[in-house]
Amino acid sequence: MLFRSAAGLADLALYEGRYAAAAEILEAAIAREMVGPAKAGPYGAGPHDEDAREALAAKYLELAEARIGQGRRPQGIIALGRALETSRDESVLLPAARIYLTVDRRDDARALGNELSRAKDDTSRAYGRIIDAELALDRGDTAGAIDTLRALLKTTTDSWIVRFVLGNAYVQEIGRAHV
C-alpha cells in the first residue's frame, strides 16, 4: 500500500508542477522497492515478476518526467534508460517514446515505435502507429498524423491515447491555418 501511496503522491506533485517533490518521493519509493518485499533474485536486488518490474519501470518513467521538468535533462534520460532496462512492456515503451520526443530524441522515439510495431499483438502495433503519428506531428506533417490516427480509430479498438493525440493534431492543424 505504501508503494501505491508514493506513486499517487508523486502523480499529484507532477500535476502541480512540484517536480523536486515528485523526484524525492519517487527516488525513495524506488529505493524501497529495490530492497523491499521483492527480495533479491538471480539478477540481484529488485523486483523479478513482470508486474513488479512494470510498476518499478512506471516509477522510473515518472522520475524521468520530474527530472526533465526540473530542467535536469541528463538525469531524466538516465531514469528513462532505467525504466527501459527494467521492462520492455508496451505500458513502458509508449510513454518512454513520448518522453524521448519531449527532449528531442527522435531516433530513440522512432526505435521504440518500431519495436512496438513489430510486436505480435494488435495493441502494441497500434502504439507503434501512435508514435509514428507523433513523429509526423513533430516534423510538421499534421495531415499525415491525422490520417494515421483516423485509420487507427477505424481498425483497432478505441483508445483514449489515440483520441488524445488526434486532438493534439487537430489543434496543431487549426494553429497552422490561423498563421
Buried (B, 14 or more C-beta within 10 A) or exposed (E): EEBEEBBEBBBEBBEEEBBEBBBBBBBEBBEBBBEBEBEEEEEEEBBBEEEBBBBBBBBBBBBBBBBBBBEBBEBBBBBBBBBBEBBBBBBBBBBBBBBBBBBEBBEBBBBBBEBBBEBEEEBBBBBBBBBBBBBBBBEEBBEBBBBBBBEBBEEBEEBEBBEEBBEBBBEBBEEEEEE
